[in-house]
Amino acid sequence: MADTDRLSGKASYLTFNSVAVPITKRDVNYNRTFGKLTDSSDYVVAQDMVAQTQIPVTYQIEGSIEFRYRISTTPALIAISVTSLTQIPCVLGTNGTYVEGHGVVDLFNIKITTPVEDTIVGTADIKSFGAWVPNA
């Protein structure tokens, strides 16, 4: 069940206990590490040097998010910060129709504001856990 009566956060969300928790702001990095692939075939005669080449080896999505949820809809969300619960499904998108990708993330460094009526605003850091599926 989605929390649909909101002004922002329609493109990105976390899924917690079958409820879509909207991500209203995000600053996410798509990080890749590389292994060297350089060999003698990369020698450039005109420069008398070897040009370095590389191959992607690993990747991880990480960053920070701001989210909003209703206590009446998702009362146990804060339990993530004090239990061993991991692998929260997450979708990142740029607007209501384009999805950058999805996968599962670990949430940590969770900060929660004082509730205003039934709504809580929080921030957290995320790191992808396992494979991330792009453009879907």
Phi, psi and omega in degrees: 000126181271149174272087195272343183270071180224163182266336182217173179087023182280344185265326184239143179199159169258152173248119181230121183050046178067012179249132177279115178262115185292137172265116186267335175216151178205151175222091190243137177252140173255098187261137175233145172249153186235148171254147181289140181236009186293135173216186185295339179289348179270007179290130179253107185301314184298335181256349183054041180216162174262125177277129182286138174234161183212168178225136177298135183244313181222163174213159174204140175263129179209155179165202181234151181225157168241138182223165179221138177210164179261133179301321182293336182265320187226065187291338187263009184302323181296342179300338179303323186282346184235016176228177178272013180299126178225184174059061177273124178300138184219139175237131176245131179217167181260337176205189184293345183243336183259123179254125176288322180170174178211161178176201176246150182227157166265136174257136176208171185054046182284132176234132184240137177274169173292134182299140171246113189056245183254005189251136175242137173251136180221164173231156179200161171259149180231151170221134179294151181236102181084205187292144175243129184263111182283151174054032179212000000 
